[in-house]
Amino acid sequence: MSFETITKGKILIAEPFMLDPNFKRSVVLMCEHEEEGSLGFILNKSLDMKVGELIADFPEIDATVYYGGPVQTDTIHYIHNVGDVLDESMKVMNGVYWGGDFEKLKSLIHSKLVEPHNIRFFVGYSGWSHGQLKDEFELGSWMTEDMDANYLFKVKPKILWQKVLQDKGDAYSVIAQMPDSASWN
């Protein structure tokens, strides 16, 4: 797929030799893709912390926090599958929503209507200004593919990059088997 096929709800897959530590072997869900810029969240870089450690007086939920990207790492975002009950949620694609009323989210978590398998929290986000993502795409830094809600809610983050490439099939399945750090002996 080419740059022109990138839309909200697609995923970016880092090419296997990307050296940028922020995006090495990452899978990024695109939540906005407009003329003036793009925004997404890295789906497969978990942090060693729970959301309750970052937000005071947050209801107890055993939800891991993920590194969404290098932009505004002092912010917290969330992607979930409960957009039908969480007011002000923005639909990214069928079964995947971004944000929503924070006070209502806390209430839904407190009443156990939102559980860890329904939501993922992110510190920061991945953002590109006008033309930046297109330049990176033309340099071969990214591949794109259709998002599957299972990538977010069912696939273990540690294997997500490999799983997405295997699902693409053909030569991508071979790329998925490449070791993370190749030795050039």
C-alpha positions as CSV (number, residue, x, y, z in Angstrom):
1,M,0.0,0.0,0.0
2,S,1.2,3.5,-0.8
3,F,1.2,6.7,1.2
4,E,-2.1,7.7,-0.5
5,T,-3.8,4.8,1.2
6,I,-3.1,6.0,4.7
7,T,-6.3,7.0,6.5
8,K,-7.6,7.2,10.0
9,G,-7.9,3.6,11.2
10,K,-4.9,2.2,9.2
11,I,-1.7,1.1,10.8
12,L,1.9,2.0,10.0
13,I,4.4,-0.8,10.4
14,A,8.1,0.2,10.9
15,E,10.4,-1.3,8.3
16,P,12.7,-3.9,9.8
17,F,15.9,-1.8,9.7
18,M,14.4,1.4,11.2
19,L,17.0,2.7,13.7
20,D,14.9,5.4,15.4
21,P,14.5,4.0,19.0
22,N,11.1,5.6,19.3
23,F,9.7,3.6,16.4
24,K,12.0,0.5,16.0
25,R,9.7,-2.4,15.2
26,S,6.6,-0.4,16.0
27,V,3.0,-0.6,14.9
28,V,1.2,2.7,14.9
29,L,-2.5,3.1,14.8
30,M,-3.4,6.2,12.9
31,C,-6.2,8.2,14.7
32,E,-6.0,11.3,12.6
33,H,-4.6,11.8,9.1
34,E,-5.3,15.2,7.6
35,E,-3.6,17.6,5.2
36,E,-2.0,19.6,8.1
37,G,-0.6,16.5,9.8
38,S,-1.1,13.1,11.3
39,L,-1.5,11.6,14.8
40,G,-1.3,8.0,16.0
41,F,-0.3,5.7,18.9
42,I,2.4,3.1,19.0
43,L,0.5,-0.1,20.0
44,N,3.4,-2.4,20.9
45,K,5.6,-0.6,23.4
46,S,4.4,-1.2,26.9
47,L,5.9,0.7,29.8
48,D,6.5,-0.9,33.2
49,M,3.7,0.9,35.0
50,K,0.0,0.9,35.6
51,V,-2.3,3.9,34.9
52,G,-3.1,4.4,38.6
53,E,0.6,5.2,39.1
54,L,0.3,8.2,36.7
55,I,-3.1,9.7,37.6
56,A,-4.0,10.5,41.2
57,D,-7.4,9.3,42.5
58,F,-7.9,7.0,39.5
59,P,-10.1,4.0,40.0
60,E,-8.3,0.7,40.4
61,I,-7.8,-1.1,37.0
62,D,-5.0,-3.5,36.2
63,A,-4.2,-1.7,32.9
64,T,-0.7,-1.4,31.6
65,V,0.4,2.0,30.2
66,Y,2.0,2.1,26.7
67,Y,4.4,4.5,25.1
68,G,2.2,6.2,22.4
69,G,5.1,8.2,20.9
70,P,7.6,10.9,21.5
71,V,5.2,13.9,21.3
72,Q,3.8,15.4,24.5
73,T,5.0,12.6,26.8
74,D,3.4,14.5,29.7
75,T,-0.1,13.6,28.4
76,I,-2.2,10.5,28.7
77,H,-4.5,9.2,26.0
78,Y,-6.7,6.1,25.7
79,I,-8.1,3.9,23.0
80,H,-10.9,1.6,23.7
81,N,-13.8,-0.5,22.4
82,V,-16.6,1.1,24.5
83,G,-17.4,4.1,22.4
84,D,-21.1,3.3,22.6
85,V,-21.2,4.1,26.4
86,L,-18.3,6.6,26.7
87,D,-19.5,10.0,25.7
88,E,-17.4,12.2,23.4
89,S,-15.4,9.2,22.1
90,M,-14.1,9.6,18.6
91,K,-14.5,6.6,16.3
92,V,-11.3,5.5,14.7
93,M,-12.8,2.5,13.0
94,N,-15.4,-0.2,13.8
95,G,-14.8,-1.4,17.3
96,V,-12.0,1.1,18.1
97,Y,-12.5,4.6,19.7
98,W,-10.1,7.3,20.9
99,G,-10.7,9.4,24.0
100,G,-14.0,10.4,25.5
101,D,-15.3,12.0,28.7
102,F,-12.6,11.4,31.3
103,E,-14.9,11.7,34.3
104,K,-17.4,9.2,32.8
105,L,-14.5,6.9,32.0
106,K,-13.5,6.9,35.7
107,S,-17.1,6.1,36.6
108,L,-17.3,3.2,34.1
109,I,-14.0,1.8,35.4
110,H,-15.2,2.1,39.0
111,S,-18.4,0.2,38.2
112,K,-16.4,-2.4,36.3
113,L,-18.1,-1.6,33.0
114,V,-14.7,-0.9,31.5
115,E,-12.0,-3.5,32.3
116,P,-8.4,-3.9,31.1
117,H,-9.4,-5.9,28.0
118,N,-11.5,-2.9,26.9
119,I,-9.0,-0.1,27.0
120,R,-5.3,0.8,26.5
121,F,-3.7,3.9,28.0
122,F,-0.8,5.8,26.3
123,V,1.8,8.3,27.5
124,G,2.4,10.7,24.6
125,Y,1.6,10.2,21.0
126,S,3.2,10.0,17.5
127,G,2.7,13.1,15.4
128,W,3.8,14.3,12.0
129,S,3.5,17.8,10.6
130,H,2.4,18.5,7.1
131,G,4.5,16.5,4.6
132,Q,6.7,14.8,7.3
133,L,5.0,11.4,7.2
134,K,4.9,11.5,3.4
135,D,8.7,12.1,3.4
136,E,9.3,9.2,5.8
137,F,7.1,7.0,3.7
138,E,9.0,7.8,0.5
139,L,12.3,7.0,2.3
140,G,10.9,3.5,3.0
141,S,10.6,3.9,6.7
142,W,7.0,2.7,6.9
143,M,4.6,0.2,5.4
144,T,0.9,0.5,5.8
145,E,-1.9,-2.0,6.3
146,D,-5.5,-2.3,7.4
147,M,-6.0,-2.3,11.2
148,D,-7.7,-5.2,12.9
149,A,-9.3,-4.5,16.3
150,N,-7.8,-7.8,17.5
151,Y,-4.3,-6.2,17.0
152,L,-5.2,-3.8,19.8
153,F,-7.3,-6.0,22.1
154,K,-6.2,-9.6,21.6
155,V,-2.6,-9.8,20.2
156,K,0.2,-9.6,22.8
157,P,2.1,-6.4,22.1
158,K,5.5,-8.2,22.2
159,I,4.6,-10.1,19.1
160,L,2.4,-7.5,17.3
161,W,5.0,-6.4,14.8
162,Q,5.7,-9.9,13.7
163,K,2.0,-10.8,13.6
164,V,1.1,-7.9,11.4
165,L,3.8,-8.8,8.9
166,Q,2.9,-12.5,8.9
167,D,-0.7,-11.4,8.2
168,K,0.5,-9.4,5.2
169,G,1.9,-12.7,3.8
170,D,4.4,-13.4,1.1
171,A,7.8,-11.8,1.6
172,Y,6.6,-10.0,4.7
173,S,6.3,-13.3,6.5
174,V,10.0,-13.8,5.9
175,I,10.8,-10.3,7.2
176,A,8.7,-11.0,10.3
177,Q,11.2,-13.8,11.2
178,M,14.3,-11.6,11.1
179,P,16.0,-11.3,14.5
180,D,15.7,-7.9,16.2
181,S,19.5,-7.3,16.1
182,A,21.2,-9.0,13.1
183,S,24.8,-9.9,13.5
184,W,27.1,-8.9,10.6
185,N,29.9,-11.4,11.2
